Amino acid sequence: MNFAILSLIITSFFSQHPPTGNKGIPNMEWRTHLKKETFESGKEKLLYRMMSPENPAPATKYPLVIFLHGAGERGSDNDAQLVHGVKDFAKPESRKSYPCFLIAPQCPNEKKWAEVDWSASSHQRPEKPSEPATLLFKLIENLTAQLPIDTDRIYITGLSMGGYGTWDLIARKPDMFAAAVPVCGGGDERDAQLIAKIPIWAFHGGKDTVVKPQRTTNMIEAIKKAGGNPKATIYPEVGHNSWVNAYSDPEMLKWLFTKKK
């Protein structure tokens, strides 16, 4: 095979299937803005990375973005959760245009943001939040008490497993969030009334075979029937990597940071 063609194939593969761990990830400058932190509550702990506004102004409060990673980034290295999407919030132009606090927690192996079956056509939200989600709520409360965070501008987003987590968490505490961006996830349609007033922009790939696109479209329709006005973008030719399109869309970031309770 011609070397140039082989090189093109390899480059294309890794652009669509980036590694899910530390190996092979360039040490890009944006990663240095996300400091390694650990939140402890009793015997439990939650690893997370945190980004602060670049040039915080005195007596100014800033939005808080919660970023929930997918299943492939679970672990205990406090690093793999940065693989997908976070860089679009941490790159220089985004930090300049949308100064904010951002936390990217890492879900431990064998745990989930929401303890549900991702392959199912529907699910009922569990009575209690998952262990990582419980710790995350405590972390959010801790940070809002200590940092200049605008509690009227707390945003949450997540992809795949994190998309499920996004739907789950906003239903549990709908008064906490000013906007949500679930990507290729799914929620409990019976929660539509609870979250109808939250600005939501959901994304999914039309050819996603891992999480059915109907998980997003069914939620959107249920919320509309409940009186809400959610947005949805379905990429017809995209599979289970719609996060690439969603987080690189400048209109999404612009939309998100305009939202306020």
Residue pairs with C-beta under 8 A, 6 or more apart in sequence:
14 24
16 241
16 244
17 241
18 25
18 83
18 84
19 25
19 83
20 72
20 73
20 80
20 83
21 75
21 77
21 79
21 80
21 83
22 77
22 79
22 80
25 82
25 83
28 87
30 87
30 90
30 91
30 92
31 82
31 87
31 90
33 51
33 54
33 90
33 95
34 49
34 50
34 51
34 82
34 86
34 90
34 102
34 104
35 49
35 50
35 51
36 47
36 49
36 78
36 79
37 47
37 48
37 49
37 50
38 45
38 46
38 47
38 48
38 78
39 45
39 46
39 48
39 135
39 138
39 139
39 142
40 46
41 135
41 138
44 131
44 135
45 135
46 105
46 106
46 132
46 135
46 136
46 139
47 76
47 78
47 105
47 106
48 78
48 103
48 104
48 105
48 106
48 139
49 78
49 79
49 81
49 82
49 86
49 103
49 104
49 106
50 101
50 102
50 103
50 104
51 89
51 90
51 95
51 100
51 101
51 102
51 103
52 101
53 62
53 95
53 99
53 100
53 101
54 95
54 96
54 99
55 99
56 62
56 99
56 148
60 148
61 148
61 149
61 150
62 99
62 100
62 101
62 148
62 149
62 150
62 153
63 98
63 100
63 101
63 149
63 150
63 153
63 154
63 155
63 178
63 257
64 100
64 101
64 102
64 103
64 140
64 143
64 144
64 149
64 150
64 153
64 154
64 155
65 89
65 100
65 101
65 102
65 103
65 155
65 156
65 157
65 256
66 102
66 103
66 105
66 136
66 140
66 154
66 155
66 156
66 157
66 158
67 81
67 85
67 86
67 89
67 102
67 103
67 104
67 157
67 158
67 162
68 105
68 107
68 113
68 156
68 157
68 158
68 159
68 161
68 162
68 163
68 165
68 166
69 80
69 81
69 83
69 84
69 85
69 104
69 106
69 107
69 158
69 159
69 161
69 162
70 84
70 158
70 159
70 160
70 161
70 162
70 243
71 112
71 118
71 160
71 161
72 80
72 83
73 80
73 81
73 83
73 84
73 106
73 107
74 80
74 106
74 107
74 108
74 109
74 110
74 111
74 161
75 106
75 108
75 109
76 106
76 108
76 109
77 106
78 106
79 106
80 106
81 104
81 105
81 106
81 107
82 104
84 159
84 243
84 244
84 247
85 157
85 159
85 183
85 243
85 246
85 247
86 102
86 104
88 94
88 247
88 248
88 253
89 95
89 98
89 100
89 102
89 247
89 253
90 102
94 253
97 253
97 257
98 253
98 257
100 257
101 143
101 147
101 149
103 139
103 140
103 143
105 132
105 135
105 136
105 139
107 113
107 132
107 161
108 132
111 130
111 131
111 132
112 130
112 132
112 161
112 164
112 165
113 130
113 132
113 133
113 136
113 158
113 161
113 162
113 164
113 165
113 166
113 168
113 169
114 125
114 126
114 129
114 130
114 133
114 161
114 164
114 165
114 167
114 168
114 169
115 126
115 130
116 123
116 125
116 126
116 164
116 168
117 123
118 160
118 161
118 164
118 186
118 210
118 211
119 210
119 211
121 212
121 214
121 215
122 186
122 188
122 189
122 215
122 218
123 186
123 188
124 188
124 190
125 168
125 171
125 172
125 187
125 188
125 190
125 191
128 134
129 137
129 168
129 169
129 172
133 165
133 168
133 169
133 172
136 169
137 169
137 172
137 173
140 154
140 176
143 149
144 151
144 154
150 260
152 178
152 260
152 261
153 178
153 257
153 259
153 260
153 261
154 176
154 177
154 178
155 177
155 178
155 179
155 180
155 181
155 256
155 257
155 259
156 166
156 169
156 170
156 177
156 179
156 180
156 181
157 166
157 180
157 181
157 182
157 183
157 256
158 164
158 165
158 166
158 182
158 183
158 185
159 183
159 184
159 185
159 242
159 243
159 246
160 183
160 184
160 185
160 210
160 211
160 240
160 243
161 185
162 183
162 185
163 182
163 183
163 184
163 185
163 186
163 211
164 182
164 185
164 186
164 187
165 185
166 180
166 181
166 182
166 183
166 185
167 180
167 182
167 185
167 186
167 187
167 188
167 191
167 219
168 187
168 188
169 177
170 176
170 177
170 180
170 195
170 198
170 200
171 187
171 188
171 191
171 194
171 195
174 194
174 195
174 197
174 198
175 261
177 198
178 198
178 199
178 259
178 260
178 261
179 198
179 199
179 200
179 201
179 255
179 256
179 259
180 195
180 198
180 199
180 200
180 201
181 200
181 201
181 202
181 203
181 246
181 252
181 256
182 200
182 202
182 203
182 216
182 219
183 202
183 203
183 204
183 242
183 243
183 246
183 247
184 203
184 204
184 205
184 208
184 210
184 211
184 216
184 240
184 242
184 243
185 202
185 211
185 215
185 216
186 211
186 212
186 215
186 216
186 218
186 219
187 215
187 219
189 218
189 219
189 222
190 222
192 219
192 222
192 223
192 225
192 226
192 228
193 226
195 223
195 228
196 223
196 226
196 227
196 228
197 228
198 228
199 229
199 230
199 259
200 220
200 223
200 228
200 230
200 231
201 230
201 231
201 232
201 233
201 252
201 255
201 256
202 216
202 219
202 220
202 230
202 231
202 232
202 233
203 216
203 232
203 233
203 234
203 235
203 242
203 243
203 245
203 246
203 252
204 211
204 213
204 215
204 216
204 217
204 232
204 233
204 234
204 235
204 242
205 213
205 234
205 235
205 237
205 238
205 239
205 240
205 241
205 242
206 213
206 234
206 235
206 236
206 237
206 238
207 236
207 237
207 238
207 239
208 238
208 239
208 240
208 242
209 239
209 240
210 239
210 240
211 240
213 234
216 232
216 234
217 232
217 234
219 230
220 230
220 232
223 230
224 230
231 255
233 245
233 246
233 249
235 242
235 245
238 245
246 252
